[in-house]
Amino acid sequence: MNIFQTFKSRIDSVIGDLMTEGALPAGLDLTRVAAEPPREASHGDIATNAAMILAKPAGKPPRAIADMLVERLKKLPDVTDASVAGPGFINLKINDDIWRGALRDVLAEGVSYGDAAIGGNVPVNVEYVSANPTGPMHVGHARGAVIGDALANLLAKAGYKVTKEYYINDAGGQVDNVARALRMRYLQVLGKVTADDVKGALERKEIQYGGEYLIPCAEALAKRDGDKWVNVADDAQWIPPLRDFTVEFMMRIVKEDLAAMGIKHDVFTSEKKLTQAGKIDDALKFMDEKGLTYTGVLEPPKGKTPDDYEPRPQLLFKATEFGDEIDRPLKKSSGAWTYFAADIAYHKDKVDRGFFDLVNIWGADHGGYVKRVEAALKAITGGRGKLDVLLAQMVRVFNNGEPVKMSKRAGTFVTMRDLIDEVGKDVVRFIMLTRKNDAPLDFDYAKVTEKSRENPVFYVQYAYARGRSVFRHAAEMFAGADLSDKGLAAANLARLTDPDEIGVMRLMASWPRTVEGAALAHEPHRLAFYMYDLASAFHALWNKGNDAVELRFLQADDKEVSLARLALVRAVGLVIASGLAVFGVEPVEEMR
């Protein structure tokens, strides 16, 4: 249960009564009225901005409205006090039994505590990773993969019907280029060229993607086909089969690396198959029939005009009518569709599959592409479609403060698999979610594995492990006692009276609200901040028990208070496990 939403409803009801009585104007919009934790715990348990929000539309000073509300709010069930602060903020103090009730809710619901229904089972498509199948995934892909997977899990927890999707960019020039690079490595494997020959071709820019990661792919090709492609001079004969071989080989590696990260997509969509199925032609025909395209001449780019610019008639999308800066070309001078045309077809395909709520996780270098895709989705859905693009900023990798630049596998960059092999997938996943997606992130091998409060993944896992150790001792001290979640829910929780115990319960009661807020904002990193705060409060309670014997979790001569505190300890573990499940991280039973 979201306690803050419950009190928001009660506050709305009080305002409704005042409108009915004529003390406030009828028809006031209450959507922006909030009930939330106050910034300072000393101010109370619940704060509301109601008077500040209603002042202007009601034509009354905020303080006057606050005074009216406070008199009514004091009389609500479970409210022990209500007061006005500053120009009109209202703070409520509520009965501690509310927090004890929230603790029982945690024990009753387990890791499902915090599950919400705000999504209404609405289908949401979350597309993430979607790396070109031209080589192993790097650390930037790792961050996007974790953000996308955690967001998908978060939206599912909030009640949305989520589909996790990967878009395979297996058409166009990039995969042709990797096919050319593969052929060079293939010739090297067969002894027809040397490593220096490959290096020279790279320096002359005759090929791209010259990393040694292509050697296993070339060896597999040579094993399958022998010297079949050595003397084939016509590009049109060898590029398509080598391109298909490379894509299949690289996607197998991609899926293996994603599995090592604990990620499994529901759908893999191929750009090549979309093209072959005529989806681009169909999408552009649809847009033409809707009057969304025209033939025109684009103005030259602002600033220095590129040498290859020519003022020629082109098929253009009316992107400016849907919020973009310029209209966008849909065909190249060769007559081939642009990449953007393929992207329109792909997003229309999502819509045709029933998805009008879309989330894309892209690398930061795609920032300039966002507006045109948003415009295209608005156009093809008549404004019904919603697209949120999250840009995952760069990750810098260090080891004890020293930059790590080279990969064991790729040679030129740090791969996702390097991170997993070095510190484990759970550490990678958690650390990638300790910053908002649009903020750069530093990943230091030494720091993310150190056992200190400064390492959030350790600090949160340590809180869970400490709780499990308490239960191992409790099983010996109170042999035969019912220490199940159901048994602990029946404990006399009225024995939990210390302000820090109440504070931990209050924090756990805000977990459902945190889940809902993070889901609506598409910000899974909020859960990392929450879990750190909960772990910090739990560790403080632990340390307080070390200083004062009467506050220790286990009291051999007071079974009743011990069971109540065990209920608290168990609930903290369940909430942490609930958050870690969204992150795709396993809680640690014991720290060594």
C-alpha positions as CSV (number, residue, x, y, z in Angstrom):
1,M,0.0,0.0,0.0
2,N,1.2,3.5,-0.9
3,I,0.6,5.3,2.4
4,F,1.3,8.7,0.8
5,Q,-1.2,8.1,-1.9
6,T,-3.7,7.1,0.8
7,F,-3.2,10.4,2.5
8,K,-3.3,12.3,-0.8
9,S,-6.8,10.9,-1.3
10,R,-7.8,12.0,2.2
11,I,-6.5,15.5,1.6
12,D,-8.3,15.6,-1.7
13,S,-11.5,14.6,0.2
14,V,-11.1,17.4,2.7
15,I,-10.6,19.9,-0.1
16,G,-13.7,18.5,-1.8
17,D,-15.7,19.0,1.3
18,L,-14.5,22.7,1.5
19,M,-15.5,23.2,-2.2
20,T,-19.0,21.6,-1.5
21,E,-19.4,24.0,1.5
22,G,-18.4,27.0,-0.6
23,A,-15.3,27.8,1.5
24,L,-13.3,27.1,-1.7
25,P,-14.4,27.5,-5.3
26,A,-15.8,24.5,-7.0
27,G,-14.0,22.6,-9.7
28,L,-10.4,23.2,-8.4
29,D,-7.8,21.0,-10.2
30,L,-6.2,18.7,-7.5
31,T,-3.8,16.8,-9.8
32,R,-0.7,18.7,-8.6
33,V,-1.6,18.4,-4.9
34,A,0.9,16.1,-3.4
35,A,1.4,14.1,-0.2
36,E,5.0,13.2,0.3
37,P,7.8,12.8,2.9
38,P,8.9,16.2,4.3
39,R,12.5,17.3,3.5
40,E,13.3,17.1,7.2
41,A,12.0,14.2,9.3
42,S,11.7,16.6,12.3
43,H,9.0,18.5,10.4
44,G,6.6,15.6,10.6
45,D,5.7,12.4,8.7
46,I,3.8,13.7,5.6
47,A,4.0,17.1,3.9
48,T,1.5,18.6,1.4
49,N,1.7,21.5,-0.9
50,A,-2.1,21.8,-1.2
51,A,-2.4,25.4,0.0
52,M,0.4,26.6,-2.3
53,I,-1.1,24.8,-5.4
54,L,-4.7,26.0,-4.7
55,A,-3.9,29.7,-3.8
56,K,-4.0,31.2,-7.2
57,P,-7.0,29.4,-8.7
58,A,-8.9,29.8,-5.4
59,G,-8.0,33.5,-5.3
60,K,-6.9,33.2,-1.6
61,P,-3.6,33.6,0.2
62,P,-1.8,30.2,0.7
63,R,-1.7,30.8,4.4
64,A,-5.5,31.3,4.6
65,I,-6.1,28.1,2.7
66,A,-3.5,26.2,4.9
67,D,-5.2,27.3,8.1
68,M,-8.6,26.1,6.8
69,L,-7.1,22.7,5.8
70,V,-5.2,22.2,9.0
71,E,-8.3,22.4,11.1
72,R,-9.9,19.6,9.0
73,L,-6.7,17.5,8.6
74,K,-6.2,17.4,12.4
75,K,-9.5,15.4,12.6
76,L,-8.5,12.7,10.1
77,P,-8.0,9.2,11.4
78,D,-4.4,8.4,12.3
79,V,-3.3,12.1,12.2
80,T,-1.9,13.2,15.6
81,D,-1.0,16.8,14.6
82,A,-1.1,19.2,11.7
83,S,0.7,22.5,11.4
84,V,1.5,25.2,8.8
85,A,5.1,26.1,7.9
86,G,6.4,29.0,6.0
87,P,4.0,30.6,3.5
88,G,1.6,27.7,3.5
89,F,3.2,24.3,3.6
90,I,1.3,21.8,5.7
91,N,3.1,19.1,7.8
92,L,1.2,16.1,9.3
93,K,2.3,13.9,12.1
94,I,0.7,10.4,12.1
95,N,0.3,7.6,14.5
96,D,3.3,5.3,14.6
97,D,1.0,2.3,14.1
98,I,0.8,3.4,10.5
99,W,4.5,2.6,10.1
100,R,4.1,-0.7,12.0
101,G,1.3,-1.6,9.6
102,A,3.6,-0.9,6.7
103,L,6.2,-3.3,8.2
104,R,3.5,-6.0,8.4
105,D,2.7,-5.3,4.7
106,V,6.3,-5.9,3.8
107,L,6.3,-9.3,5.6
108,A,3.0,-10.2,4.0
109,E,4.0,-9.3,0.4
110,G,7.7,-10.2,0.5
111,V,9.7,-9.0,-2.5
112,S,6.4,-8.1,-4.2
113,Y,6.1,-5.2,-1.8
114,G,6.1,-2.1,-3.9
115,D,4.4,-3.7,-6.9
116,A,2.0,-1.1,-8.3
117,A,-0.9,-1.0,-10.7
118,I,-0.2,2.5,-12.2
119,G,0.8,0.9,-15.5
120,G,-2.7,-0.5,-16.0
121,N,-1.2,-3.4,-18.0
122,V,-0.6,-0.9,-20.8
123,P,1.9,-2.4,-23.4
124,V,5.3,-0.7,-23.3
125,N,8.1,-1.5,-25.7
126,V,11.6,-1.0,-24.2
127,E,14.3,-1.2,-26.9
128,Y,17.9,-1.3,-25.6
129,V,21.4,-2.2,-26.6
130,S,20.7,-2.5,-30.3
131,A,24.4,-2.5,-31.0
132,N,25.6,-2.9,-34.6
133,P,26.7,-6.5,-35.0
134,T,30.2,-5.4,-36.0
135,G,32.1,-6.5,-32.9
136,P,31.9,-7.1,-29.2
137,M,29.9,-4.7,-27.0
138,H,31.9,-2.0,-25.2
139,V,31.3,-0.4,-21.8
140,G,28.9,2.2,-23.3
141,H,26.7,-0.7,-24.5
142,A,27.0,-2.2,-21.1
143,R,25.5,0.9,-19.5
144,G,22.7,1.1,-22.0
145,A,22.0,-2.6,-21.5
146,V,21.7,-2.3,-17.7
147,I,19.6,0.9,-17.8
148,G,17.2,-0.6,-20.3
149,D,16.9,-3.9,-18.5
150,A,16.4,-2.3,-15.1
151,L,13.9,0.1,-16.5
152,A,11.9,-2.7,-18.2
153,N,11.9,-4.6,-14.8
154,L,10.8,-1.4,-13.0
155,L,8.0,-0.7,-15.4
156,A,6.8,-4.4,-15.0
157,K,6.8,-3.9,-11.3
158,A,4.7,-0.8,-11.7
159,G,2.1,-2.7,-13.6
160,Y,3.0,-2.2,-17.3
161,K,3.0,-5.0,-19.8
162,V,6.6,-4.8,-20.9
163,T,8.3,-6.2,-24.0
164,K,12.1,-6.1,-24.1
165,E,13.4,-5.6,-27.6
166,Y,16.7,-5.5,-29.5
167,Y,17.0,-4.0,-32.9
168,I,19.6,-5.6,-35.1
169,N,21.2,-3.1,-37.4
170,D,22.1,-5.7,-40.0
171,A,21.6,-3.6,-43.2
172,G,23.5,-0.8,-44.7
173,G,27.1,0.3,-45.0
174,Q,28.4,-0.6,-41.5
175,V,27.8,-4.4,-41.9
176,D,29.3,-4.2,-45.5
177,N,32.4,-2.6,-43.9
178,V,32.8,-5.3,-41.3
179,A,32.4,-8.0,-44.1
180,R,35.4,-6.4,-45.9
181,A,37.4,-6.4,-42.7
182,L,36.4,-10.1,-42.1
183,R,37.7,-11.0,-45.6
184,M,41.1,-9.5,-44.7
185,R,41.2,-11.5,-41.5
186,Y,40.0,-14.6,-43.4
187,L,42.9,-14.1,-45.9
188,Q,45.3,-13.7,-42.9
189,V,44.0,-16.9,-41.3
190,L,44.7,-18.8,-44.6
191,G,48.2,-17.3,-44.8
192,K,47.4,-15.2,-47.9
193,V,48.2,-11.9,-46.1
194,T,50.1,-11.0,-42.9
195,A,49.0,-9.1,-39.8
196,D,51.1,-6.2,-41.1
197,D,49.0,-6.2,-44.3
198,V,45.9,-5.9,-42.3
199,K,47.4,-3.1,-40.3
200,G,48.3,-1.3,-43.5
201,A,44.8,-1.7,-44.9
202,L,43.5,-0.1,-41.7
203,E,45.9,2.8,-41.9
204,R,45.0,3.4,-45.5
205,K,41.3,3.2,-44.5
206,E,40.7,0.4,-47.0
207,I,38.9,-1.4,-44.2
208,Q,37.4,-0.6,-40.8
209,Y,36.8,-2.8,-37.8
210,G,40.2,-4.4,-37.9
211,G,40.3,-5.6,-34.3
212,E,41.6,-9.1,-33.5
213,Y,38.1,-10.0,-32.3
214,L,37.4,-10.8,-36.0
215,I,40.1,-13.5,-36.1
216,P,37.8,-16.2,-34.4
217,C,35.1,-15.2,-36.9
218,A,37.5,-15.6,-39.8
219,E,38.7,-19.0,-38.5
220,A,35.1,-20.2,-38.3
221,L,34.6,-19.0,-41.9
222,A,37.7,-20.7,-43.1
223,K,36.6,-23.9,-41.3
224,R,33.2,-23.8,-43.0
225,D,34.2,-22.7,-46.5
226,G,37.9,-23.4,-46.9
227,D,39.5,-21.1,-49.5
228,K,36.2,-20.5,-51.3
229,W,36.4,-16.7,-51.1
230,V,40.1,-16.2,-51.8
231,N,39.9,-15.6,-55.5
232,V,36.4,-14.2,-55.8
233,A,37.0,-10.6,-57.0
234,D,33.5,-9.4,-57.5
235,D,32.3,-7.6,-54.3
236,A,28.7,-8.4,-55.2
237,Q,29.5,-12.1,-54.9
238,W,31.4,-12.3,-51.6
239,I,30.1,-9.3,-49.5
240,P,26.5,-10.6,-49.0
241,P,27.5,-14.1,-47.7
242,L,30.4,-12.8,-45.6
243,R,28.1,-10.1,-44.2
244,D,25.5,-12.6,-43.2
245,F,28.1,-14.9,-41.7
246,T,29.6,-12.0,-39.7
247,V,26.2,-10.8,-38.4
248,E,25.3,-14.3,-37.3
249,F,28.6,-14.9,-35.6
250,M,28.6,-11.5,-33.8
251,M,25.0,-11.8,-32.7
252,R,25.9,-15.1,-31.1
253,I,28.6,-13.4,-29.1
254,V,26.3,-10.5,-28.3
255,K,23.7,-12.9,-26.9
256,E,26.3,-14.7,-24.9
257,D,27.6,-11.5,-23.4
258,L,24.0,-10.3,-22.6
259,A,23.3,-13.7,-21.0
260,A,26.5,-13.2,-18.8
261,M,25.0,-9.9,-17.8
262,G,21.7,-11.6,-16.9
263,I,19.8,-10.0,-19.8
264,K,17.4,-11.7,-22.0
265,H,15.3,-9.9,-24.6
266,D,11.8,-10.9,-25.6
267,V,12.2,-9.9,-29.3
268,F,15.0,-9.5,-31.7
269,T,14.0,-7.4,-34.8
270,S,16.2,-7.5,-37.9
271,E,16.5,-4.3,-40.0
272,K,17.5,-6.5,-43.0
273,K,14.3,-8.6,-42.6
274,L,12.2,-5.5,-42.3
275,T,13.7,-4.2,-45.5
276,Q,13.2,-7.5,-47.3
277,A,9.6,-7.7,-46.2
278,G,8.9,-4.3,-47.8
279,K,8.2,-2.6,-44.5
280,I,10.1,0.6,-45.6
281,D,8.1,0.8,-48.8
282,D,4.9,0.2,-46.9
283,A,5.7,2.8,-44.2
284,L,6.6,5.5,-46.8
285,K,3.5,4.7,-48.8
286,F,1.4,5.1,-45.6
287,M,3.1,8.5,-45.0
288,D,2.6,9.6,-48.5
289,E,-1.1,8.8,-48.4
290,K,-1.4,10.8,-45.1
291,G,0.2,13.8,-46.8
292,L,3.3,13.6,-44.6
293,T,5.9,13.6,-47.4
294,Y,6.7,15.9,-50.4
295,T,9.4,16.4,-53.0
296,G,11.5,19.5,-52.3
297,V,15.0,21.0,-52.0
298,L,16.6,21.3,-48.6
299,E,18.4,24.5,-47.7
300,P,22.2,24.0,-47.3
301,P,23.3,23.3,-43.7
302,K,24.1,26.3,-41.5
303,G,27.7,27.4,-41.4
304,K,30.2,26.0,-43.9
305,T,28.4,24.2,-46.8
306,P,29.8,20.6,-47.2
307,D,31.5,19.8,-50.5
308,D,29.1,17.1,-51.3
309,Y,26.0,19.3,-50.8
310,E,23.9,19.7,-53.9
311,P,20.5,21.5,-54.1
312,R,18.6,18.6,-55.7
313,P,15.0,17.6,-55.3
314,Q,14.5,14.9,-52.6
315,L,11.7,13.0,-51.0
316,L,11.3,14.7,-47.7
317,F,9.3,14.0,-44.5
318,K,7.4,17.1,-43.1
319,A,9.3,16.8,-39.8
320,T,9.0,20.5,-38.9
321,E,5.2,20.1,-38.6
322,F,5.9,17.7,-35.7
323,G,8.5,19.5,-33.7
324,D,11.7,18.9,-35.6
325,E,14.1,21.6,-36.8
326,I,14.2,20.8,-40.5
327,D,12.4,18.4,-42.9
328,R,14.2,15.2,-43.3
329,P,15.3,13.3,-46.5
330,L,14.0,9.8,-47.0
331,K,15.9,8.8,-50.1
332,K,19.6,9.1,-51.0
333,S,20.8,10.3,-54.4
334,S,21.4,6.7,-55.3
335,G,17.7,6.0,-54.9
336,A,18.2,3.9,-51.8
337,W,16.2,4.6,-48.6
338,T,18.0,6.7,-45.9
339,Y,18.7,5.2,-42.5
340,F,16.0,7.4,-41.1
341,A,13.5,5.9,-43.5
342,A,14.4,2.5,-42.2
343,D,14.0,3.8,-38.6
344,I,10.5,5.2,-39.5
345,A,9.5,1.7,-40.8
346,Y,10.9,0.1,-37.6
347,H,8.9,2.3,-35.3
348,K,5.8,1.9,-37.4
349,D,6.3,-1.8,-37.1
350,K,6.3,-1.4,-33.3
351,V,3.0,0.6,-33.5
352,D,1.5,-2.1,-35.8
353,R,2.4,-4.6,-33.1
354,G,0.3,-2.7,-30.6
355,F,2.9,-0.5,-28.9
356,F,2.1,3.2,-28.6
357,D,4.3,3.7,-25.5
358,L,7.9,3.3,-26.6
359,V,11.2,3.7,-24.7
360,N,14.5,3.7,-26.5
361,I,17.9,3.5,-24.8
362,W,20.6,5.0,-27.1
363,G,24.2,6.1,-26.8
364,A,24.9,9.7,-26.1
365,D,26.2,10.2,-29.7
366,H,22.6,9.7,-31.0
367,G,21.3,12.9,-29.3
368,G,20.9,14.7,-32.5
369,Y,18.7,12.0,-33.9
370,V,16.0,12.1,-31.1
371,K,13.8,14.9,-32.5
372,R,13.3,13.4,-35.9
373,V,12.3,10.0,-34.6
374,E,9.9,11.7,-32.1
375,A,8.5,13.7,-35.0
376,A,8.1,10.5,-37.1
377,L,6.2,8.7,-34.3
378,K,3.9,11.6,-33.8
379,A,3.2,11.7,-37.5
380,I,2.5,8.0,-38.0
381,T,0.3,7.7,-34.9
382,G,-1.6,11.0,-35.2
383,G,-0.1,12.2,-32.0
384,R,-1.1,9.1,-30.0
385,G,2.3,7.5,-29.8
386,K,4.7,8.4,-27.0
387,L,8.5,8.0,-27.3
388,D,11.0,8.6,-24.5
389,V,14.6,8.3,-25.6
390,L,17.1,7.9,-22.8
391,L,20.7,8.7,-23.8
392,A,23.3,6.7,-21.9
393,Q,26.3,8.9,-21.3
394,M,29.9,7.7,-21.6
395,V,31.6,5.4,-19.1
396,R,35.3,5.8,-18.2
397,V,37.0,2.7,-16.8
398,F,39.8,2.9,-14.2
399,N,41.7,0.6,-12.0
400,N,42.7,2.2,-8.8
401,G,42.6,5.6,-10.4
402,E,44.5,4.7,-13.6
403,P,42.6,4.7,-16.9
404,V,42.0,1.3,-18.5
405,K,42.1,1.8,-22.2
406,M,42.7,-1.6,-23.8
407,S,40.5,-4.7,-23.9
408,K,41.7,-8.2,-23.4
409,R,39.4,-9.2,-26.2
410,A,39.0,-6.2,-28.5
411,G,42.4,-4.6,-28.2
412,T,41.2,-1.0,-28.7
413,F,38.4,-0.6,-26.2
414,V,37.1,-2.1,-23.0
415,T,34.3,-4.6,-23.6
416,M,31.3,-5.4,-21.6
417,R,32.6,-8.9,-21.0
418,D,35.8,-7.4,-19.6
419,L,33.8,-5.7,-16.9
420,I,31.8,-8.8,-16.1
421,D,35.0,-11.0,-16.0
422,E,36.8,-8.5,-13.7
423,V,34.1,-7.8,-11.0
424,G,31.0,-9.9,-11.8
425,K,27.7,-9.0,-13.4
426,D,26.0,-8.0,-10.1
427,V,28.6,-5.3,-9.4
428,V,28.5,-4.0,-13.0
429,R,24.7,-3.9,-13.0
430,F,24.4,-2.0,-9.6
431,I,27.2,0.5,-10.3
432,M,25.8,1.3,-13.8
433,L,22.6,2.4,-12.0
434,T,24.2,4.7,-9.4
435,R,24.0,7.7,-11.8
436,K,21.2,9.1,-13.9
437,N,21.5,8.0,-17.5
438,D,22.5,11.4,-18.8
439,A,25.4,11.9,-16.3
440,P,28.9,10.5,-17.1
441,L,30.0,7.6,-15.0
442,D,33.4,6.5,-13.8
443,F,33.9,2.8,-13.2
444,D,36.9,1.9,-11.1
445,Y,37.7,-1.8,-10.7
446,A,39.3,-1.1,-7.3
447,K,36.6,1.2,-5.9
448,V,33.6,-0.9,-7.0
449,T,35.0,-4.0,-5.1
450,E,36.2,-2.3,-1.9
451,K,34.4,-3.0,1.3
452,S,33.4,0.5,2.5
453,R,30.5,2.8,2.8
454,E,31.8,4.6,-0.3
455,N,31.0,1.6,-2.4
456,P,27.2,1.5,-2.7
457,V,26.9,-2.0,-4.0
458,F,28.9,-3.4,-1.0
459,Y,27.0,-1.1,1.5
460,V,23.6,-2.3,0.3
461,Q,24.6,-6.0,0.0
462,Y,26.3,-5.8,3.5
463,A,23.0,-4.6,5.0
464,Y,21.2,-7.6,3.6
465,A,24.0,-10.0,4.7
466,R,24.0,-8.5,8.2
467,G,20.3,-9.2,8.4
468,R,20.8,-12.8,7.4
469,S,23.5,-13.2,10.1
470,V,21.0,-12.0,12.7
471,F,18.6,-14.7,11.7
472,R,21.3,-17.4,11.9
473,H,22.0,-16.3,15.5
474,A,18.2,-16.1,16.3
475,A,17.7,-19.7,15.1
476,E,20.1,-20.8,17.8
477,M,18.9,-18.4,20.5
478,F,15.2,-19.0,20.0
479,A,15.1,-22.6,18.8
480,G,11.6,-23.6,17.9
481,A,10.3,-20.1,17.5
482,D,8.3,-19.3,14.4
483,L,10.7,-17.0,12.5
484,S,8.8,-17.2,9.2
485,D,7.5,-14.0,7.6
486,K,4.0,-14.9,8.7
487,G,5.2,-15.7,12.3
488,L,7.1,-12.4,12.5
489,A,4.1,-10.5,11.3
490,A,2.2,-11.7,14.4
491,A,5.0,-10.3,16.7
492,N,4.1,-7.4,19.1
493,L,5.4,-4.6,16.9
494,A,4.3,-2.1,19.5
495,R,7.7,-2.9,21.2
496,L,9.4,-1.0,18.4
497,T,9.5,2.5,19.9
498,D,13.0,3.8,19.4
499,P,13.0,6.8,17.0
500,D,15.5,5.1,14.7
501,E,13.3,2.0,14.5
502,I,10.4,4.2,13.6
503,G,12.6,5.9,11.1
504,V,13.5,2.7,9.3
505,M,9.8,1.7,9.2
506,R,8.9,5.1,7.8
507,L,11.6,4.7,5.1
508,M,10.3,1.3,4.1
509,A,6.8,2.7,3.9
510,S,8.0,5.0,1.2
511,W,9.2,2.2,-1.1
512,P,5.9,1.9,-3.0
513,R,6.0,5.6,-3.7
514,T,9.6,5.4,-4.8
515,V,8.8,2.6,-7.2
516,E,5.9,4.6,-8.7
517,G,7.8,7.8,-9.0
518,A,10.9,6.1,-10.6
519,A,8.6,4.2,-13.1
520,L,6.7,7.3,-14.1
521,A,10.0,9.3,-14.6
522,H,11.8,6.4,-16.3
523,E,14.6,6.8,-13.7
524,P,15.7,3.4,-12.3
525,H,18.7,5.0,-10.6
526,R,16.3,6.4,-8.0
527,L,16.1,2.9,-6.6
528,A,19.9,2.8,-6.0
529,F,19.7,6.0,-4.0
530,Y,16.7,4.6,-2.0
531,M,18.5,1.3,-1.3
532,Y,21.6,3.1,-0.1
533,D,19.5,5.3,2.3
534,L,17.7,2.2,3.6
535,A,21.0,0.4,4.1
536,S,22.5,3.4,5.8
537,A,19.5,3.6,8.2
538,F,19.8,-0.1,9.0
539,H,23.6,0.1,9.6
540,A,23.0,3.0,12.0
541,L,20.5,1.0,13.9
542,W,23.0,-1.9,14.1
543,N,25.7,0.4,15.4
544,K,23.3,1.9,17.9
545,G,22.6,-1.6,19.2
546,N,26.4,-2.1,19.6
547,D,26.5,1.0,21.8
548,A,23.4,0.3,23.9
549,V,22.7,-3.3,24.9
550,E,19.0,-2.7,25.3
551,L,18.8,-1.8,21.6
552,R,20.4,-4.9,20.3
553,F,18.3,-6.9,17.9
554,L,18.5,-10.1,20.0
555,Q,17.7,-10.0,23.7
556,A,18.0,-13.5,25.3
557,D,15.9,-12.4,28.2
558,D,13.2,-10.6,26.2
559,K,11.9,-12.8,23.4
560,E,9.0,-10.4,22.6
561,V,11.2,-7.5,21.7
562,S,13.6,-9.8,19.9
563,L,10.8,-11.1,17.6
564,A,9.6,-7.5,16.9
565,R,13.2,-6.5,15.9
566,L,13.6,-9.6,13.9
567,A,10.4,-8.6,12.0
568,L,12.1,-5.2,11.3
569,V,15.4,-6.8,10.2
570,R,13.5,-9.2,7.9
571,A,11.5,-6.4,6.4
572,V,14.6,-4.4,5.6
573,G,16.0,-7.5,3.8
574,L,12.9,-8.0,1.8
575,V,12.7,-4.4,0.6
576,I,16.4,-4.5,-0.4
577,A,15.8,-7.8,-2.2
578,S,12.8,-6.1,-4.0
579,G,15.0,-3.4,-5.2
580,L,17.9,-5.7,-6.2
581,A,15.4,-7.8,-8.2
582,V,14.5,-4.8,-10.3
583,F,18.3,-4.3,-10.9
584,G,18.7,-8.0,-11.8
585,V,21.1,-8.4,-8.8
586,E,21.2,-11.3,-6.4
587,P,21.2,-10.4,-2.7
588,V,24.2,-11.8,-0.8
589,E,23.5,-14.1,2.1
590,E,26.9,-13.8,3.7
591,M,29.9,-11.4,3.2
592,R,33.4,-12.9,3.4
